Amino acid sequence: MDRKTLQLCRQVLETLEMVLSGEIDDDRLPILHVVEVEPAPDSTRMLVTISADIANTDFDPNEILMTLGEYADLLRMEVAAAIHRKKAPLLHFRFAPHANLPLEFGD
C-alpha cells in the first residue's frame, strides 16, 4: 500500500471514530469503535472494520451493521468533508467483535 493510500485510510478511520463517538444523535453509535480501515480493493472503496462494547448492551451484530447502513450516506459525507478529495470512497462495513469471522454490510 502506498503512502497516500495509507494516509487516506488513517483519515477515514479518524473521521469515522469521531463521528461515531457522538456527532450523530443515536444511542447505538457511541458503543462502536473503528478498528481498521483498508482499501477494498483500492482507495475508491474502503473496508471499515468495526467493533463494539456489546457486553453491556442488547444490540446484536446484525443490528449494528443495519444501523451503520442507515447512516452510510451521512458517514460518507463526513468523510468527504474531512479528506478534501473530489470523490469520497464508498464505505463497506465489517463487524468483528472477537476473533470470529466478521459479519459484513456495504454499499
C-alpha distances in whole Angstrom, upper triangle without the diagonal:
4,7,8,6,7,10,11,10,12,15,15,16,18,20,21,22,24,26,26,28,31,30,31,35,34,35,33,30,30,30,26,23,20,18,14,12,9,9,12,11,9,10,14,14,13,14,16,18,21,24,27,30,32,35,37,37,38,35,33,29,30,32,29,27,30,30,26,27,30,28,25,26,27,24,22,24,24,20,21,23,21,18,20,19,21,19,18,16,18,18,18,20,20,23,23,26,26,24,26,24,22,24,23,24,22,23
4,6,5,6,9,10,11,13,14,16,17,19,20,21,23,25,26,27,29,31,31,32,36,35,37,34,31,31,32,28,25,21,20,16,14,12,11,14,13,11,10,14,15,15,17,18,20,23,26,29,32,35,37,39,39,40,37,36,32,33,34,31,29,32,32,28,29,32,29,26,27,27,24,22,24,24,20,20,22,20,17,18,17,19,19,18,16,19,20,21,22,23,26,25,29,29,27,29,27,26,27,25,26,24,25
4,6,5,6,9,10,11,12,14,15,17,18,20,21,23,24,26,27,30,29,31,34,34,35,34,30,30,31,27,24,20,19,16,14,13,12,16,16,13,12,15,17,16,18,18,20,23,26,29,32,34,37,38,38,40,37,36,33,34,35,31,30,32,32,28,29,31,29,26,27,27,24,22,23,22,19,19,21,18,15,16,16,19,18,18,17,20,20,21,23,24,26,26,29,29,28,30,29,27,29,27,27,25,26
4,5,5,6,9,10,10,12,14,15,16,18,20,21,22,24,26,28,27,28,32,32,34,32,29,29,30,26,23,20,19,16,14,12,11,15,15,11,9,13,14,14,16,17,20,22,25,28,31,34,36,38,37,39,36,35,32,32,33,30,28,30,30,26,27,29,26,23,24,24,21,19,20,19,16,16,17,15,11,13,12,15,15,14,14,17,18,20,21,23,25,26,29,30,29,31,29,27,28,26,26,23,23
4,5,5,6,9,10,11,12,14,15,16,18,20,21,22,24,27,26,27,31,30,32,30,26,27,27,24,21,17,17,13,10,9,8,11,11,8,6,10,11,10,13,14,17,19,23,26,29,31,34,36,35,36,33,32,28,29,30,27,25,27,27,23,24,26,24,21,22,22,19,17,19,18,14,15,17,15,12,14,12,15,14,13,11,14,15,16,18,19,22,23,26,26,26,27,25,23,24,22,22,20,20
4,5,5,6,9,10,11,12,14,15,16,18,20,21,23,25,25,26,30,30,31,29,25,25,26,22,19,15,15,11,9,8,9,13,13,11,9,13,13,11,13,13,15,18,21,24,27,29,32,34,33,35,32,31,27,29,30,26,25,27,27,23,24,27,24,22,23,23,19,18,20,19,15,16,18,15,13,15,15,18,17,15,13,16,16,17,18,19,21,21,24,24,24,26,24,22,24,22,22,21,22
4,5,5,6,9,10,11,12,14,15,17,18,20,21,24,23,25,28,29,30,28,25,24,25,22,19,16,16,13,11,11,11,15,16,13,10,14,14,13,15,15,17,19,22,24,27,30,32,34,33,35,32,32,29,30,30,27,25,28,27,23,25,27,24,21,22,21,18,17,18,17,13,14,15,12,10,12,13,16,15,14,13,16,16,18,19,20,22,23,25,26,26,28,27,24,26,24,24,22,22
4,5,5,6,9,10,10,12,14,15,16,18,20,22,21,22,26,26,28,26,23,23,24,21,18,14,15,12,9,9,9,13,14,11,8,10,11,10,12,12,15,17,20,23,26,28,31,33,32,33,30,30,27,27,28,24,23,25,24,20,21,23,20,18,18,18,15,13,15,14,10,11,13,10,7,10,10,13,12,10,10,13,13,15,16,18,21,22,24,26,26,27,25,23,24,21,21,19,19
4,5,5,6,9,10,11,12,14,15,16,18,21,20,21,25,25,26,24,20,21,21,18,15,11,11,8,5,6,7,11,12,11,8,11,10,8,9,9,12,14,17,20,23,25,28,30,29,30,27,27,23,24,25,22,20,23,22,18,20,22,19,17,18,18,14,13,15,14,11,13,15,12,10,13,13,16,14,12,10,12,11,13,14,15,17,18,21,22,22,23,22,19,20,18,18,17,18
4,5,5,6,9,10,11,12,14,15,16,19,19,21,24,24,25,24,20,20,20,17,14,11,11,9,7,9,11,14,16,14,12,14,14,11,12,11,13,14,17,19,22,25,27,29,28,30,27,27,24,26,26,22,21,24,23,19,21,23,20,18,19,19,15,15,16,14,11,14,15,11,10,14,14,18,17,14,13,15,14,16,16,17,18,19,21,22,22,24,23,21,22,20,21,19,20
4,5,5,6,9,10,11,12,14,15,18,17,19,22,23,24,23,19,19,20,17,15,12,13,11,9,11,12,16,17,15,12,14,14,11,13,12,14,15,18,20,23,26,28,29,29,31,28,28,25,26,26,22,21,24,22,18,20,22,18,17,17,16,13,12,13,11,8,10,11,7,7,10,12,15,14,11,12,14,13,16,16,18,20,21,23,24,25,27,26,23,23,21,21,19,20
4,6,5,6,8,10,11,12,14,16,15,16,20,20,22,20,17,17,18,15,13,10,11,10,7,9,11,13,15,14,11,12,11,9,10,9,12,13,16,18,21,23,26,27,26,28,25,25,22,23,22,19,18,20,18,15,17,18,15,13,14,13,10,9,11,9,6,9,10,8,7,11,12,15,13,10,9,11,9,12,12,15,16,18,20,22,23,24,23,20,20,18,17,15,16
4,6,5,6,9,10,11,12,15,15,16,20,19,20,18,15,15,16,12,9,6,8,7,6,9,12,14,17,16,13,15,13,10,10,8,9,10,13,15,18,20,23,24,24,25,22,23,20,21,21,17,17,19,18,14,17,19,16,14,16,15,11,12,14,11,9,12,14,11,11,15,16,18,17,13,12,13,11,13,12,13,14,15,17,19,20,22,21,18,19,17,17,16,18
4,6,5,6,9,10,11,13,13,15,19,19,20,19,15,14,16,13,10,8,10,10,10,13,15,18,20,19,16,17,16,13,14,11,13,13,15,16,18,21,24,25,24,26,24,24,22,24,23,19,19,21,19,16,19,20,17,16,17,15,12,13,14,11,9,13,13,9,10,14,16,19,18,15,15,16,14,16,15,17,17,18,19,21,23,24,24,21,22,20,20,19,20
4,5,5,6,9,10,12,11,13,16,17,18,18,14,14,16,13,11,10,13,12,11,14,16,18,20,19,16,16,16,13,14,12,14,13,16,17,19,22,25,25,24,26,23,24,22,23,22,18,18,20,18,15,17,18,14,13,14,12,9,10,11,7,6,10,9,7,9,12,14,17,16,12,13,14,12,15,15,17,18,19,21,23,25,26,25,22,22,20,19,18,19
4,5,5,6,8,10,10,11,14,14,16,14,11,11,13,10,9,7,10,11,10,13,15,17,19,18,16,16,15,12,12,9,11,10,13,14,16,19,22,22,21,23,20,20,18,19,18,15,14,16,14,11,14,15,11,11,12,10,7,9,11,8,7,11,12,10,11,15,16,18,16,13,13,13,10,12,11,14,14,16,18,20,22,23,22,19,19,17,16,15,16
4,6,5,6,9,10,11,14,14,15,14,10,9,11,8,6,6,9,10,11,15,17,19,22,21,19,19,18,14,14,11,11,10,11,12,14,17,20,20,19,21,19,20,18,20,19,15,15,18,15,13,16,17,14,14,16,14,10,13,14,11,11,14,14,12,14,18,19,22,20,16,16,16,14,15,13,15,14,15,16,19,21,22,22,19,19,18,18,18,19
4,6,5,7,7,10,13,14,15,14,11,10,12,11,9,10,13,14,14,18,20,22,25,23,20,21,20,17,17,14,15,13,15,15,16,19,22,22,21,23,21,22,21,22,21,17,18,20,17,14,17,18,14,15,16,13,11,13,13,10,10,14,13,11,14,17,19,22,20,17,17,18,16,18,16,18,18,19,20,22,25,26,26,22,23,21,20,20,21
4,5,6,5,7,10,11,13,12,9,9,12,10,10,10,14,15,15,18,20,22,24,23,20,20,19,17,17,14,15,13,15,15,16,19,22,21,20,22,19,21,19,20,19,15,16,17,14,12,15,14,11,12,13,10,8,11,11,8,9,13,12,11,14,17,18,21,19,16,16,16,14,16,15,17,17,19,20,23,25,26,26,22,21,20,19,18,19
4,5,6,7,9,9,10,9,5,6,8,7,8,9,12,14,14,18,20,21,24,24,21,21,19,17,16,13,13,11,12,11,13,15,18,18,16,18,16,17,16,17,15,12,13,14,11,10,13,13,10,12,14,11,9,12,13,11,12,15,15,14,17,20,21,23,21,18,18,17,14,15,13,15,14,16,16,20,22,23,23,19,19,18,17,17,18
4,6,8,10,10,10,10,7,5,8,7,8,10,13,16,17,20,23,24,27,27,24,25,23,20,19,15,15,12,13,11,12,15,18,17,16,18,17,19,18,20,18,14,16,17,14,13,17,16,14,15,17,14,12,16,16,13,14,18,17,16,19,22,24,26,24,21,21,20,18,19,16,18,16,18,17,20,23,24,25,21,21,21,20,20,22
4,5,7,8,8,10,7,6,10,10,11,13,17,19,20,23,25,27,29,29,26,26,24,22,22,18,18,15,16,14,15,17,20,18,17,19,17,20,20,21,18,15,17,18,14,14,17,16,13,16,17,14,12,16,16,13,15,18,17,16,20,22,24,26,25,22,22,22,19,21,19,20,19,21,20,24,27,27,28,24,24,23,22,22,23
4,6,9,11,12,9,9,13,13,14,15,18,20,20,23,25,26,29,28,25,25,23,21,21,18,19,17,18,17,18,20,23,22,20,22,20,22,21,22,20,17,18,18,15,14,16,15,12,14,15,11,10,14,13,10,13,16,14,14,17,19,22,23,22,19,20,20,18,20,19,21,20,23,23,26,29,29,29,26,25,23,22,21,22
4,6,9,10,8,9,12,12,14,15,19,20,20,23,25,26,28,28,25,24,23,21,21,18,19,16,18,16,18,19,22,21,19,20,18,20,19,20,17,15,16,15,12,11,14,12,9,12,13,9,10,13,13,11,14,16,15,16,19,21,23,24,22,19,20,19,17,19,17,20,19,22,22,25,28,28,28,24,23,22,20,19,20
4,7,9,8,9,13,14,16,18,22,23,23,27,28,29,32,31,29,28,26,24,24,21,21,19,19,17,18,19,22,20,17,18,17,20,20,20,17,15,17,16,12,13,15,13,11,15,15,12,13,17,16,15,18,20,19,20,23,25,26,28,26,23,24,23,20,22,20,22,21,23,23,27,30,30,30,26,24,23,21,22,22
4,5,6,8,10,11,14,17,20,22,22,26,27,28,31,31,28,28,25,23,22,19,20,16,17,14,15,15,18,17,14,15,13,16,16,17,13,12,14,13,9,11,13,11,10,14,15,13,13,17,17,16,18,21,21,21,24,26,28,29,27,23,24,22,19,20,18,19,18,21,20,24,27,27,27,23,21,21,19,20,21
4,6,6,8,10,14,16,19,22,23,26,29,29,32,32,30,30,27,25,23,20,20,16,15,13,12,13,15,13,11,12,11,14,15,16,13,11,14,14,11,12,15,14,13,16,18,16,16,20,20,19,21,24,24,23,26,29,30,32,29,26,26,24,21,21,19,20,18,20,18,22,25,25,26,23,21,21,20,21,23
4,6,6,8,12,14,17,20,21,24,26,26,29,29,28,27,25,22,20,17,16,13,12,10,10,10,13,12,9,10,8,11,11,12,9,8,11,11,8,10,13,12,11,14,17,15,15,18,20,18,20,23,23,23,25,28,29,31,28,24,24,22,19,18,15,16,14,16,15,19,22,22,22,19,17,18,16,18,20
4,5,6,9,11,14,17,17,21,23,23,26,27,25,25,22,19,18,15,14,11,11,9,10,11,15,14,12,13,11,13,12,14,11,8,11,11,8,8,12,11,10,12,15,13,12,15,17,15,16,20,20,19,22,25,26,27,25,21,21,19,16,16,14,15,13,15,15,18,22,21,22,18,17,17,16,17,19
4,5,8,11,14,17,18,22,24,25,28,28,26,26,24,21,20,16,15,12,11,9,9,11,14,13,12,14,12,15,15,16,14,11,14,15,12,12,15,15,13,16,18,16,14,17,19,16,17,21,21,20,22,25,27,29,27,23,23,22,19,19,16,17,15,16,15,18,22,22,23,20,19,19,19,20,22
4,7,10,13,16,18,21,24,25,28,28,27,27,24,21,19,15,14,10,8,5,5,7,10,10,9,11,10,12,12,14,13,10,13,15,12,12,16,16,15,17,20,18,16,19,21,19,20,23,23,22,24,28,29,31,29,25,24,23,19,19,15,15,12,13,12,15,18,19,20,17,17,18,18,20,22
4,7,9,12,14,18,20,21,24,24,23,23,21,17,15,12,10,7,6,4,7,9,12,13,11,13,11,12,11,13,12,8,11,13,11,10,14,15,13,14,17,16,13,16,19,17,17,20,21,20,21,25,26,28,25,22,20,19,16,15,12,12,10,11,10,13,17,17,18,15,14,15,15,16,19
4,6,9,11,15,18,19,22,23,21,22,19,16,14,10,9,6,5,6,8,11,14,15,14,17,14,15,13,16,15,11,13,16,14,12,15,17,15,15,18,17,14,16,19,16,16,19,20,18,20,23,24,27,24,21,19,19,15,15,12,12,10,10,10,13,16,17,17,14,15,15,16,17,20
4,6,8,11,15,16,19,19,17,19,16,12,11,7,6,5,6,9,12,14,17,18,18,20,17,17,14,16,16,13,13,16,15,12,15,17,15,14,17,16,13,14,17,15,13,17,18,16,17,21,21,24,21,18,16,16,12,12,10,10,10,10,11,14,15,17,16,13,14,14,15,15,18
4,7,10,14,15,18,18,18,19,17,13,11,8,5,5,6,10,12,15,17,19,19,21,18,18,15,17,18,15,15,18,17,15,17,20,18,17,20,20,16,17,20,18,16,20,21,19,19,23,23,26,23,20,18,17,14,13,11,10,9,9,10,11,13,14,15,12,14,14,16,16,19
4,7,10,12,15,15,14,16,14,10,8,6,5,7,10,13,16,18,21,23,22,24,21,20,17,19,20,16,16,19,18,15,18,20,18,17,19,19,16,16,19,17,15,18,20,17,17,20,20,23,21,17,15,15,12,12,10,10,11,10,13,14,14,16,15,13,14,14,15,15,18
4,7,9,12,11,10,12,10,6,6,5,6,9,12,15,19,21,24,25,25,26,23,22,18,20,21,17,16,19,18,15,16,19,17,15,17,17,14,13,16,15,12,15,17,15,14,18,17,19,17,14,11,12,9,10,9,10,12,13,15,17,17,18,17,14,15,14,14,13,15
4,6,8,8,8,11,9,6,5,7,9,12,15,19,22,24,26,29,28,29,25,24,20,21,23,20,18,21,21,17,18,21,20,17,19,20,16,15,18,18,14,16,19,17,15,18,17,19,17,14,11,12,10,10,11,11,14,14,18,18,18,19,17,15,16,14,15,14,15
4,5,5,5,8,6,5,6,9,11,15,18,22,25,27,30,32,30,31,28,26,22,23,24,22,19,21,22,18,19,22,20,17,18,20,17,15,18,18,14,16,19,17,15,17,16,17,14,12,9,10,10,10,12,13,16,17,21,21,21,21,19,17,17,15,15,13,14
3,5,7,8,5,5,6,9,12,15,19,22,26,26,30,32,30,30,27,25,21,21,23,21,18,20,21,18,17,21,20,16,18,20,17,15,19,19,16,17,21,20,18,20,18,19,15,14,10,9,9,8,11,12,15,17,20,21,20,20,17,15,16,13,13,11,12
4,7,8,7,8,9,12,15,18,21,25,29,29,32,35,33,33,30,28,24,24,26,24,20,23,24,21,20,23,22,19,20,22,20,17,21,21,18,19,22,21,19,21,18,19,16,15,11,11,12,11,14,15,18,19,23,24,22,22,19,17,18,15,16,13,14
4,6,6,7,10,13,16,19,23,26,29,31,34,36,34,35,31,30,26,26,27,25,22,24,25,21,21,24,22,19,19,21,19,16,19,20,16,16,20,19,16,18,15,16,13,12,9,10,12,12,15,16,20,21,25,26,25,25,22,20,21,18,18,15,15
4,5,6,10,12,15,18,22,25,28,30,33,35,34,34,31,29,26,26,27,24,22,23,24,20,20,22,20,17,17,19,16,13,16,16,13,13,16,15,12,14,11,12,10,9,6,9,10,12,15,17,20,21,25,26,26,26,24,21,21,18,18,15,15
4,7,10,13,16,19,23,26,29,30,34,35,34,34,30,29,26,25,26,24,21,22,22,19,18,20,19,15,15,17,15,12,14,16,12,12,15,15,13,14,11,11,8,7,4,6,9,11,14,17,20,22,26,27,27,27,24,22,21,18,17,13,12
4,7,10,13,16,20,22,26,27,30,32,30,30,27,25,22,21,23,20,17,19,19,16,15,18,16,13,14,16,13,11,14,15,12,13,16,16,14,16,13,14,10,9,5,5,6,7,11,13,17,19,22,24,24,23,21,18,17,14,13,10,9
4,6,10,12,16,19,23,24,27,29,27,28,24,23,20,20,21,18,15,17,18,14,14,17,16,12,14,15,12,10,14,14,11,13,16,15,13,16,14,16,13,10,6,6,5,6,8,10,14,16,19,21,21,21,18,15,15,12,12,10,10
4,6,10,13,16,20,21,24,26,25,25,22,20,16,17,18,16,13,16,16,13,13,17,16,13,15,16,13,12,16,16,13,16,19,17,16,19,18,19,16,13,10,9,6,5,6,7,10,12,16,17,17,17,15,12,12,9,10,9,11
4,6,10,13,17,18,21,23,22,22,19,18,14,15,16,13,11,14,14,11,12,15,14,11,14,15,11,12,15,14,12,15,18,16,16,19,19,20,17,14,11,10,7,6,5,6,8,10,13,15,16,16,14,11,11,10,10,9,12
4,7,10,14,15,18,20,19,20,17,16,12,14,15,12,11,14,14,12,14,17,16,14,17,18,14,15,18,17,15,19,21,19,19,22,22,24,21,18,15,14,10,9,6,5,6,7,10,11,12,13,12,8,10,9,10,11,14
4,7,10,12,15,17,16,17,14,13,10,12,13,9,9,13,12,10,13,15,14,13,17,17,14,15,18,17,16,19,21,19,20,24,24,26,23,19,17,16,12,10,7,6,5,6,8,11,13,13,13,9,10,10,11,12,16
4,7,9,11,14,13,15,12,11,9,12,13,10,11,14,13,12,15,17,16,16,20,19,16,19,22,20,19,23,24,22,23,27,27,29,26,23,21,19,16,14,10,9,6,5,5,8,11,12,12,10,11,12,13,16,19
4,5,8,10,9,11,9,10,9,12,12,9,11,14,13,12,16,17,16,17,21,20,17,20,23,21,20,24,25,24,25,28,29,31,29,25,23,22,18,17,13,11,8,8,6,10,13,14,15,12,13,14,15,18,21
4,6,7,7,10,10,11,11,14,14,11,14,17,15,15,19,20,19,20,24,22,20,23,25,23,23,27,28,26,28,31,32,34,32,28,27,25,21,20,17,15,12,11,8,11,15,15,17,15,16,18,19,21,24
4,5,5,7,7,8,9,12,11,10,13,15,14,15,18,19,19,21,24,23,21,24,27,25,25,29,30,28,30,33,34,36,33,30,28,26,22,21,17,15,12,11,8,11,15,15,16,15,15,17,18,21,24
4,6,8,9,10,12,15,15,14,17,19,18,19,22,23,23,25,28,27,25,28,30,28,29,32,33,32,33,37,38,40,37,33,31,30,26,24,20,18,15,14,10,12,15,15,18,17,17,20,22,25,28
4,7,9,11,14,17,15,14,18,19,18,19,22,23,23,25,28,27,25,28,30,28,29,33,33,32,34,37,38,40,38,34,33,31,27,26,22,21,17,17,13,15,19,19,21,20,20,22,23,26,29
4,6,9,11,14,12,11,15,16,15,17,19,19,20,22,25,24,23,26,28,27,27,31,31,31,33,36,37,38,36,32,31,29,25,24,20,19,15,16,13,16,19,19,21,19,18,20,21,24,26
4,6,10,12,10,11,14,15,14,16,19,19,20,22,25,25,24,27,29,28,29,32,33,32,34,37,38,39,36,33,31,29,25,24,20,19,16,16,14,17,20,19,20,19,17,19,20,23,26
4,7,8,6,7,10,11,10,13,15,15,16,18,22,21,20,23,25,24,25,29,30,29,31,34,34,36,33,29,27,25,21,20,16,15,12,14,12,15,18,17,18,16,14,16,16,19,22
4,6,5,6,9,10,11,13,14,16,17,18,22,22,21,23,26,25,26,29,30,30,31,34,34,35,32,29,27,24,21,18,15,13,10,12,10,13,16,14,15,13,11,13,14,17,20
4,5,5,6,9,10,11,12,14,16,16,20,20,19,21,24,23,23,26,28,27,28,32,31,33,29,26,23,21,17,15,11,10,7,9,8,11,14,12,12,9,7,9,11,14,17
4,5,5,6,9,10,10,12,15,15,19,20,18,20,23,23,23,26,28,28,29,32,31,32,28,25,23,20,17,14,11,10,9,11,12,15,17,14,13,11,8,9,9,12,15
4,5,5,6,9,10,10,13,14,17,18,17,20,22,22,23,25,27,27,28,31,31,32,28,25,23,20,17,15,12,12,10,13,13,17,19,17,17,14,11,11,11,14,16
4,5,5,6,9,10,11,12,16,16,14,17,20,19,19,23,24,24,25,28,28,29,26,23,21,18,15,13,10,10,8,11,11,15,17,16,15,12,10,10,10,12,15
4,5,5,6,9,10,10,14,15,13,15,18,18,18,21,23,23,24,27,26,27,24,20,18,15,12,10,7,8,7,11,12,15,17,16,14,11,8,7,6,9,12
4,5,5,6,9,10,13,14,14,15,18,19,19,22,23,24,25,28,27,27,24,21,19,16,13,12,10,11,11,14,15,19,21,19,18,14,11,10,8,10,12
4,5,5,7,9,12,12,11,14,16,16,17,20,21,22,23,26,26,27,24,20,19,16,14,13,11,12,12,15,16,19,22,20,20,16,13,12,10,12,13
4,5,5,6,9,10,9,11,14,14,14,17,18,19,20,23,23,23,20,17,16,13,10,10,8,10,10,14,15,19,21,20,18,15,12,11,8,9,11
4,5,5,8,10,9,11,14,15,15,17,19,20,21,23,23,23,19,16,15,12,10,9,8,11,12,16,18,21,23,21,19,16,13,11,7,7,8
4,6,8,9,10,12,13,14,16,17,19,20,22,24,23,24,20,18,17,14,12,13,12,15,15,19,20,24,26,24,23,19,16,14,11,11,11
4,6,5,6,9,10,11,12,14,15,17,18,20,20,21,18,15,15,13,11,12,11,14,15,19,20,24,26,25,23,20,17,15,12,11,11
4,6,5,6,9,10,10,12,14,15,16,18,18,18,15,12,11,9,7,9,9,13,14,18,20,23,25,24,22,18,16,13,10,8,8
4,5,5,6,9,10,10,12,14,15,17,16,16,13,11,11,9,9,11,13,16,18,22,24,27,29,28,26,22,20,17,13,11,9
4,5,5,6,9,10,11,13,14,16,16,17,14,12,13,12,11,14,14,17,19,22,24,27,29,28,27,23,21,19,16,14,13
4,5,5,6,9,10,11,12,15,15,16,14,10,11,10,8,11,11,15,16,19,21,24,26,26,24,20,19,16,14,12,12
4,5,5,6,9,10,11,12,12,13,10,7,7,7,7,10,12,15,18,21,23,26,27,27,25,21,20,17,14,12,11
4,5,5,6,9,10,11,11,12,10,8,10,10,11,14,15,19,21,24,26,29,31,30,29,25,24,21,18,15,14
4,5,5,6,9,10,12,13,12,9,11,12,12,15,16,19,20,23,25,27,29,30,28,25,24,21,19,17,16
4,5,5,6,9,10,11,10,7,8,10,10,13,14,17,19,21,24,26,28,28,27,23,22,20,18,16,15
4,5,5,6,7,8,7,5,8,10,11,15,17,20,22,25,27,30,31,31,29,26,25,22,20,17,16
4,6,6,8,10,10,9,12,14,14,18,19,23,24,27,29,31,33,33,32,28,28,25,23,20,19
4,6,9,11,12,9,12,14,14,18,19,22,23,25,27,29,31,32,31,27,27,24,23,21,20
4,6,9,9,8,10,13,14,17,19,21,24,25,28,30,31,32,30,27,27,24,23,20,19
4,7,9,9,12,15,16,20,22,25,27,29,31,33,34,35,33,30,30,27,25,22,21
4,5,6,9,13,15,18,21,24,27,29,31,33,34,35,33,29,29,26,24,21,19
4,7,10,13,16,19,22,25,28,30,33,35,36,36,34,31,30,27,24,21,19
4,6,9,12,16,18,22,25,27,30,32,33,33,31,27,27,23,21,17,15
4,7,9,13,15,18,21,24,27,29,30,30,27,24,23,20,18,15,13
4,6,9,12,15,19,21,24,26,27,27,24,21,20,17,15,12,11
4,7,10,13,17,19,22,25,25,25,22,19,18,14,12,8,7
4,6,10,13,16,19,21,22,21,19,16,15,11,9,6,7
4,7,10,13,16,19,19,18,16,12,11,8,6,4,6
4,7,10,13,15,16,15,13,10,8,6,5,6,9
4,6,10,12,13,12,10,6,5,4,6,8,12
4,6,9,11,10,9,5,5,6,8,11,15
4,6,7,7,7,5,7,9,12,14,18
4,7,7,9,8,9,12,14,17,21
4,5,8,8,11,14,17,20,24
4,7,8,12,14,18,21,24
4,6,9,12,16,19,23
4,7,10,13,16,20
4,6,10,13,17
4,7,11,14
4,7,10
4,7
4
